[in-house]
Amino acid sequence: MLSAAVRVVCIALGATFAWAAIAKLLGWRRWTETLARYRLGRGLQPFASGAVPATEAVASALLVGGAHRAGGAVAIALLAAFSLAVVRARALGDAE
């Protein structure tokens, strides 16, 4: 059984990922323009533009829905992918 504090943190993290997914969907043009600066290429960019908000929504649903370990794993994978994308963009000289 999880403590109340762990549940609160999972809900807060889930809400954060939900907000991120919704922001990308509502600001689709801005999201795709931002994503283009990471120069992922023609093959990966269209996939990433839809997969990132979808995966954020999945992480949110898992965390809020009680699958805390799975939600945490998805959240860590998202954060790792984002970190790698930032490092790559910096190495290419495109990140501001």
Secondary structure, DSSP 8 states (H G I E B T S, - for coil): ---HHHHHHHHHHHHHHHHHHHHHHHTHHHHHHHHHTT---TTHHHHHHHHHHHHHHHHHHHHHHT-HHHHHHHHHHHHHHHHHHHHHHHHHT---
